[in-house]
Amino acid sequence: MVHRLKPLLVDSGRNPFQLWLLAICVITGALGLLPLHRTRSSVIELLPPWARALWYAGLLTSGALGLTAAALPMPRSLLLERAAMTLLGGLLGGYSAAVLTLAGGQLPVGAIPLVSAAIAAWWRVWHITHRDLPTLRAALLTVTHPPEDTQP
């Protein structure tokens, strides 16, 4: 039996910029966890050691989850991408709050990309939850139980 269905487009984490950002998260997280000599010129060095380890481990984990999601079939890829973006958004939001706290309430220009990236990650979580997954679910239900008017 052949069913005529509308084309289905569900965005996934295969956007080149998003994949590049996730790869950078993996690299930064892995290098940050290595016991290398560090300079005191970075804001991250002002945080306690446990917070630095949490930041780098979170970057590594969210990046690895997101890159893995890009290789999986749907709907698993969307669920894993949502988990990765939730973690990344939380990390970036927490780090942004730490930077703003250390800046004494002033808005350093360097915090703008962090806050923007956190908002973008949370926006992607919203998009997956409220658009991609419902669209995919509706398409799968249509294929499983097609409407009466699509049957030959």
C-alpha positions in Angstrom: 0.0 0.0 0.0 1.4 3.4 -1.0 0.7 6.5 1.0 1.2 10.0 -0.3 2.5 12.1 2.5 3.8 15.6 2.7 7.6 15.9 2.8 9.0 16.0 6.4 11.8 18.2 7.4 13.1 17.9 10.9 16.2 19.9 11.8 18.9 18.0 13.6 22.3 18.8 15.1 24.1 18.4 11.8 24.5 22.1 11.3 28.2 22.7 10.5 28.6 25.6 13.0 27.0 23.6 15.8 29.2 20.6 15.1 32.3 22.9 15.1 31.2 24.4 18.4 30.7 21.0 19.9 34.1 19.8 18.7 35.7 22.9 20.2 33.9 22.0 23.5 35.4 18.6 23.4 38.9 19.9 22.7 38.7 22.7 25.3 37.3 20.3 27.9 39.9 17.7 27.4 42.8 20.1 27.4 41.4 21.9 30.5 41.3 18.7 32.4 45.0 17.9 31.7 47.4 19.1 34.4 49.1 21.7 32.3 50.9 24.9 33.4 48.3 27.7 33.5 48.7 31.5 33.6 46.6 33.7 35.8 45.4 35.8 32.8 42.2 33.9 32.4 38.9 34.4 34.3 38.6 30.7 34.7 41.7 30.6 36.8 39.9 32.8 39.4 37.4 30.1 40.1 38.0 27.4 42.7 39.6 24.1 41.4 36.3 22.1 41.7 34.5 24.7 39.6 37.2 24.7 36.9 37.1 20.8 36.8 33.2 21.0 36.6 33.5 23.5 33.7 36.0 21.5 31.7 34.3 18.1 32.3 30.9 19.7 31.4 32.4 21.0 28.1 33.9 17.7 27.3 30.6 15.8 28.1 28.2 18.2 26.3 30.5 18.3 23.3 30.8 14.5 23.1 27.1 14.0 23.6 26.3 16.5 20.9 28.7 15.0 18.4 27.4 11.5 19.1 23.9 12.7 18.6 24.8 13.9 15.1 25.7 10.4 14.1 22.6 8.7 15.5 19.2 8.1 13.7 16.1 10.0 14.8 14.5 10.3 17.4 17.5 9.2 19.5 19.6 11.9 17.9 17.2 14.6 18.9 16.9 13.4 22.4 20.7 13.2 22.9 21.2 16.6 21.2 18.6 18.0 23.6 20.5 16.6 26.6 23.8 18.0 25.2 22.3 21.5 24.6 20.7 21.5 28.1 24.0 20.7 29.7 25.9 23.2 27.6 23.3 26.0 28.2 23.5 25.4 31.9 27.3 25.4 31.9 27.4 28.6 29.9 24.8 30.2 32.0 26.6 29.3 35.2 30.0 30.4 33.8 28.4 33.7 32.7 27.0 34.3 36.2 30.5 33.6 37.6 32.1 36.0 35.2 29.6 38.7 36.0 30.0 38.1 39.8 33.8 38.3 39.5 33.4 41.5 37.5 31.6 43.2 40.4 28.3 43.7 38.6 29.8 45.4 35.6 29.0 43.8 32.2 32.4 42.9 30.7 32.3 42.7 26.9 33.7 39.1 27.1 30.5 37.9 28.8 28.3 38.8 25.8 29.4 35.8 23.7 28.9 33.5 26.7 25.5 34.7 27.5 24.5 34.6 23.8 25.8 31.0 23.4 23.8 30.0 26.5 20.6 31.6 25.1 21.3 29.8 21.7 21.7 26.5 23.5 18.5 26.9 25.4 16.7 28.1 22.3 17.8 24.8 20.6 16.4 22.9 23.5 13.1 24.7 23.2 13.1 24.1 19.4 13.8 20.3 19.8 11.1 20.0 22.5 8.3 22.0 21.0 8.9 21.7 17.2 11.2 18.9 16.1 10.0 16.1 18.4 6.3 16.8 17.9 6.8 17.1 14.1 8.6 13.8 14.1 6.0 12.2 16.3 3.2 13.4 14.1 5.0 12.1 11.0 5.6 8.7 12.5 1.9 8.5 13.6 0.9 9.4 10.1 3.0 6.7 8.6 1.8 4.2 11.1 -1.9 5.3 10.9 -2.4 7.2 7.7 -5.4 9.4 7.4 -8.3 7.9 5.4 -7.9 10.4 2.5 -4.3 9.3 1.7 -5.2 5.6 1.0 -5.5 4.7 -2.7 
